[in-house]
Amino acid sequence: VSYAEFPPLVAPILAKRWKGVRKAAGGFLFATDSNVDIVPPILQAHNVQDDMQLYERICKQLGIDPLLEDDQSYMQIMNYNQIAYFE
């Protein structure tokens, strides 16, 4: 049996405007973490303009705030990588 986790859609730094409070237990994909121990995001929207435009298009299509300020938008994008599978 092997386990794999999908990479995050975008880098956690894109959630820096999230207005929520971090849980004491922590977790991945928090804007101030280095996250050096996770695979690189699918879209490099934080430093590649074409990826940012694609990310913004995806958010617009889904009705998600690309700044991830609200809980719903944050959860939809930052928890994308919680999809996992077993082989």
N, C-alpha and C positions, 0 to 999 in steps of 0.2 A: 504494500500500500504506500502510495506517495501522496504528498500534500503540496498544493501550490495555491498561492494567493494572487489575485489579479493585481497588477500595479495600480497605483492611484491614477485617476484621470488627470489631475493637475497637481502641482506642488502645493504643499500646505501654506506657503507664504501668501497664496491668493486669498486665504481666509483671514488675513490680518485685520480686517474690519468687522469680523464677527463680534456681535455684542453680547454673546453668551458668556457664561462662567465655566471655566474648566473644572471638571470633576477632580476630586482629590486623588483618585486612582490614576489620573493621567490618561495615557493612550496615544496612539499615533495621530498624525495629521493635525497637529496644533501648530499654528503659525510661528511660534517662537522656538520650536524644537529644531534641532539640526537634521533629524530624520536620516542620518547617514546609513542607518541599518535597514532601510527599505529600498526596494527596486525603484529606479527612476520613473517619474510619471510618464504616462502615455503622451500627453501634450506638454511641451515646454513653454506654456503660455506666459510664464513669468519672465522669459527672456527671448522668445522668438515671436515676432509680430504675426506671422502667418498662423501659428498655433493659437495666439491670443484671439485672432479674428474667428477662427474655427470654434474655440471655446465660447466666445460671446454668441455666436450663431446657435450653438447647441443650447445654451442657457435661454436664449430668446425663444427658441422653438418649444422648450419645456416649461417656459414661464418661470424661470429661476433667475434670481438676482445674481449677476455675475460677480458682484462684490462680496457675496456670501454674508451679508450683514445680519440677516434674519435666520432663525433656527431651521426653518424648513429648507431654505436654499443650502445652508451649510450642511445639513444632514444628507440632502440629496447628492451633493457633489463629494463631500469629504468621506462619506461612508460607502461610496461606490466600491472601494477596494475591499469591503468586507465580504464580497462574493468569493467563495472558495470552492474548490472541488477536490475530490479524491479520485485516484486512478487505481 
